[in-house]
Amino acid sequence: MRLRDLRDMVVRLLDCPVASVYAVVASMEDIQKQDCEETGHTVCVLRDTSKPFEETVSSIPQQSLRTELRRVLSLLHVDTVDLALFQLGKLFENTLKRYMLAVRREGTFPVSPGDMNKLSRMVTWCGQVGFIHDETALHFLRIKRNERTHGEIPSHEEREALLANSPMIIRFYLDYISLISRELADIENSE
């Protein structure tokens, strides 16, 4: 959409100053302004928020996990960011559980059924066996997953804040999912 058209529409609908519209558009992270040399107009383009994470997602060995992560990342919009973060937390949990099942099957580490009952036990297990040396990071991800699982449905304002702050938590989830999935692939390739 042309920036001028967007500006005029917002000014008409909200009866606000033109400068306010430009300030808001400039602060929107998912809007990119582009100058079109042919027409001389500035257009607003909605950016795909999943692309900043594509390098990490592409490095994950399991095709099915890459596909699922891309689907989840496509939900990174103000209306669905809470669902995206919930799904990302579940993918983290499921990837860790698959890894634990693989090391139990291989005999690399002892894994009792109780170790896989809850995510908190799974995270503690990672520290106990030395798979992850700093459990704090995994406990942080567990807490974030639980906020989405057990928390209230967020208001629109809360979802806006979630979206604004989501890149850090998403990067954190993806880094650990990537690490665990590579270790899992090494086990599966050696069987």
C-alpha positions, 0 to 999 in steps of 0.5 A, spaced: 500 500 500 502 506 498 504 510 504 500 516 502 494 512 502 495 509 508 496 515 511 490 518 509 486 512 511 488 513 518 487 520 518 480 519 516 478 514 520 482 516 527 482 524 526 489 524 528 495 528 526 499 526 519 505 526 523 502 521 528 501 516 523 508 517 520 511 516 527 507 510 528 509 507 521 516 508 523 516 504 529 512 498 526 517 493 526 513 489 521 512 494 516 518 496 511 518 502 507 520 502 500 521 508 495 519 506 488 523 509 483 518 508 477 512 512 480 516 516 486 511 513 491 513 510 498 510 504 499 509 500 506 510 492 505 509 487 511 515 483 512 515 476 513 517 475 521 519 468 520 525 470 515 530 472 521 530 465 524 531 461 517 538 460 518 537 457 524 531 453 522 535 451 515 540 448 520 536 443 523 537 436 520 530 433 521 525 435 515 519 434 519 521 439 525 524 444 520 517 444 517 513 445 523 518 450 526 516 454 519 509 453 520 509 456 528 514 462 525 508 464 520 504 465 526 508 471 529 503 476 528 499 480 534 493 476 533 497 469 534 503 470 537 501 467 544 499 461 540 506 461 536 510 461 543 506 456 545 507 451 539 514 453 540 515 451 547 511 444 545 516 443 540 522 444 544 519 439 549 517 434 544 524 435 541 528 434 548 523 428 549 525 425 543 532 426 544 531 422 551 528 416 548 534 416 543 539 416 549 535 411 553 535 406 547 542 407 545 544 406 553 548 413 553 545 416 559 540 413 564 533 415 563 527 413 567 520 414 566 519 419 571 525 423 568 520 424 562 513 425 566 514 433 566 518 438 563 521 440 569 524 433 570 527 433 563 530 439 564 533 437 571 535 430 567 539 434 562 543 438 568 544 431 572 547 427 566 551 433 563 548 434 557 546 441 558 551 444 563 547 450 565 540 448 567 538 455 568 537 457 560 533 451 560 529 452 566 527 459 563 525 456 557 520 451 561 517 457 565 516 461 558 512 454 556 508 454 562 506 461 562 503 460 555 500 453 557 497 455 564 497 463 563 491 467 562 489 468 554 493 475 553 489 481 551 491 485 545 495 489 548 499 484 552 500 480 545 503 486 542 508 486 548 509 479 546 510 480 539 515 486 540 519 482 545 518 475 542 525 475 537 529 474 544 525 468 546 524 465 539 532 465 538 533 462 545 528 456 543 531 455 536 538 455 539 536 449 544 532 446 539 537 446 534 542 443 539 538 438 541 536 436 534 543 435 531 545 431 537 539 427 536 541 426 528 548 424 530 544 418 535 539 416 529 545 416 524 549 412 528 544 406 529 
